[in-house]
Amino acid sequence: MSMTRREFMQVLAAAAATGFALDSKSVLAGTAPAGYYDVPAFGNCSLMHITDCHAQLLPVYFREPNVNLGVGEAVGKVPHLVGDYLLKHFNIPRNSIDAHAFTYLDFEAASRTYGKVGGFAHLKTLVDRVRAQRPGSLLLDGGDTWQGSATALWTNAQDMVDACIALGVNVMCPHWEMTYGAERVMEIVNGDFKKAGLDFVAQNIITNDFGDQVFKPYVMKNINGVQVAIIGQAFPYTPIANPRWMVPDWSFGIRDDSMQEFVDEARSKGAQVVVVISHNGMDVDLKMASRVSGIDCIFGGHTHDGVPQPVQVKNDGGVTLVTNAGSNGKFLGVMDFDVRDGKVKGWKYRLLPVFSNFLPADAGMEALIKKIRAPFEDKLSEKLAITEGVLYRRGNFNGTYDQMICDALIKVKGADAAFSPGFRWGTSLLSGDVITMERLMDQVAITYPATTLTEMTGETIHTIMEDVCDNLFNSDPYYQQGGDMVRVGGIQYTIDPNKGIGKRITNMVLNGKAVDANKKYKVAGWAPVADGVQGTPIWDVVAEYLRDQKVIKPVQLNQPNVVGMAGNPGMVL
């Protein structure tokens, strides 16, 4: 729907107040800038890629991070660039639609200007448009697809299974899918997916007993006469970051050796192009690309990095392209290969932002989504509170939505401090938006939602924080096992990411006093990975808090004092 002139003038005023420039002609017409979605076909072998949509069927707002720190050899390199640093690296104009798509800059004004992103009905239109220009092209799904929304949780992932089949996904690899449990995963893979001809691949998931492959390690596809091997790489640390008891008989891991074996096997069977759909995270993909030869492109996910162009990584076999396609249905990656004489002779790549205002909704997908949501509409639309400030999650240390969750845990559970997991998924809200039950569930919809209240010594608190910190800032990407830093409520601290484990976090303070290593504190948390933990679901705790508050004032972030990072292009505080 296009804007009225009055709405347009309001947008102009809001944008002018923040110094944000915009294409008035395009915005008023409700269209993208001229030629924005023109992606001329190139070569003879095309692959599309989505990842980390986290079950968002409708358009949403999503703020990119202003803190995405690189350490060690990753300092100043993709994907650890934010804001103007990212724009400069990729030569993106400061006040442009792409500046909004790929950075946090002028987030609120730009969001009001360009509207929401993603939505499967709009994504379907774009996929079909790209496919029409590229007969035989395939759509790859990098995982974290079945989790992240209320309807996905309440339908046991069936909503996303149906939507992905309707979208036309051809091959998929997993991560959060595993949190529905091994039985449910196999039910979908051997049922709906098999019937639809959708391949589920993961070379690095094997049985604990004999090391047998649980899923296909790869599939061979013919694209316009070109043999293409698509290898799957699931999130290597699933049983650490998520509950082990949900997948008790399966072993994960990076498994460079077996990756090389499957690449070589596919080549020996005639593969002219070998690609990997990966849920490693981009830093791990970059390292893997340097160690494994024969991969033409890694289509990466997990870290939610929207990377406009691939990183070219040299290895013994030549060069591997490494991409990462963002999250929340916000982007569609399009890779075109020119394959001649059995080899890739050239390529072109575009990471297309999905702006729902600028892409008409596909009628069939729109009808499916409406049918999926119908039984839950009343519950989804419950108004819990109004936010007076922007609420977001993404960022290494904290987000305003996470801060609010910590505030709720402390107040409702009667805690001294609170921990909230460093999850990267979760949509954003603008000032003045209503916090509905649906928007709350975007932050907390998991299959192990129990809240806890535990007595911990100051020493234990410090140990937990150091352990999570090492998962994020270990200089070796292969030891980075989780998401962002645990969000901390009530405790202020100093962090030096460049230090070693056990030495990064200092000066911990609670209520103006230094945290005593021997004193016990009541710490609230949620999402315990241990089996059998009981507790009030996190959504009930936060909903109680929101109903009581009614209006959420602009949240003051409990950001740590970050040292040793001066000039790091991955941080703007």
Secondary structure, DSSP 4 states (H G I P E B T S, - for coil): -PPPHHHHHHHHHHHHHTT----HHHHHHT-PSTTTT-----SSEEEEEE---TT--S-BB-PPPSB----GGGTT-TTS--HHHHHHHHT--TTSHHHHHHS-TTHHHHHHHH--B--HHHHHHHHHHHHHHSTT-EEEE-S--S-SSHHHHHTTTHHHHHHHHHHT--EE--SGGGGG-HHHHHHHIIIIIHHHT-EEB-TT-EETTT--BSSBSEEEEEETTEEEEEEEE--TTHHHHS-GGGSTTEE----HHHHHHHHHHHHHTT-SEEEEEE-S-HHHHHHHHHHS-S-SEEEE-SS--B-SSPEEEEETTEEEEEEEB-STT-EEEEEEEEEETTEEEEEEEEEEE-BGGGSPPPHHHHHHHHHHHGGGHHHHT-EEEEESS-B---SSS--HHHHHHHHHHHHHHT-SEEEE-------BB-TT-EEEHHHHHHHH--S--BEEEEEEEHHHHHHHHHHHHHHHH-SSGGG--SSSPPEEESEEEEE-TTSPTTSSEEEEEETTEEPPTTSEEEEEEE---STT----BHHHHHHHHHHHH-EEPPP-----EE-S-TT-TTB--
